[in-house]
């Protein structure tokens, strides 16, 4: 597994900030986190954003992160659609026009209704 695979979660590449999150002295106040680490860059499928940009819409300035998992969850929630890459894409969609359905998709209905 490469280093980027270890620091990428759900479309977000934490990079060096992954180590920073592990070494923070929790609990950490939101304002202190942004003041000290707001310029940390997070890579998304469509470019990069700083931690401050990702957390900017947060309404609760009094937020306190109790541990690394809570901070990661907040970041993933705040990134939203920017981290999903290609929207409305699934490799589990039904067969397209002119394609044969995979076995088990129920594509035999037309033949049975003759």
N, C-alpha and C positions, 0 to 999 in steps of 0.2 A: 504494500500500500504506500502510495507516495505521500509526501508531507501535505500537499494540497488536499488529498482525499481525507486526511485526518483532521483538517481544519475546515472542511466544507460541510455544511449542514443545510439541507433543504434549500439549496440554491444560493446560499450565502457562503462566501469564502472569508473566514475570519482572519486568516493569515497570522501575522504577529500578535494581533489582539487576542487570539486564542490563549497564548501564554500569559498575557496581561490579565485576562479574566481569571485564570487559575491562581495568579499570585496576588490578587486584590485582597485587602483586609476587610472581609465582610462582617457585618452589614455595611453597605456603602450607599451614601446619599446620592440621589440623581444629580443634583447640582455639582457635587464634588467629582463625580464620574465624568460629566461633560467638561468641567473645567480642566481636569487632569488628562483626559483621554479623548476628548471630542474630535481631535484631528486624526484619530486612528481610521485608516481606510478599510472598508469592507467591500469586497468585490462581488458584484451581482452579475447575472447573465447579460444585462444590458449596460454595464459600466460599473463605476465605483461610486460610493457615497461615503462620507465620513460618518462616524458614530453620531456626531452632533446632528447631522442632517437627518439621519434615520430616526433619532429620538425626538427631534424638534416638535412634531405634532402632539407629543405626550401632554395631556392636559394637567396631569398631577405633578406639579413641580416638587411636591413633598415626597415623591416616590422614594422608597428605600429598597434596595435589592439585598435580600437576605443571603443569597448564595449564587454561585456561578450559573446554576440551572435556571434560576429565576431571571437573571440578566439575559441569558441566551434566549429564553422564551419571549421576553419583552422585545428583544431585537428582532426575532423572527416574526412576531406579531406586527411590529411597526413597519417592517420592510414591505409586507403585503405583496401586491402583485408584481413589484419590481424584481422579486426573486424567482418567479416561476418561469421566466424565460418565455417560450412560445405559448401564448394563451390559448385556451380551448383545445389543446392538443392532448391526445391520449393514444397510446399504442394499443389500447383495448377497445377502440371504437369498432362498431360493426363494419362489415365489408362495404366498400364504396361502390358507386355505380360501375357496373361491368366487372366487378371482382367477385370471385367465388367466396362465399362465406366459409369461415373455418368450421371444422366439425364441431357440432354442439351448439351452433348459433341459431338453429331452427330455420335454416334456409330451404328446407324441403317442403314448406307449406304450399307453395305454388303447385308442385307436382301432385300433392295429395288432394288438392281441391278441384281437380279436373272432373 
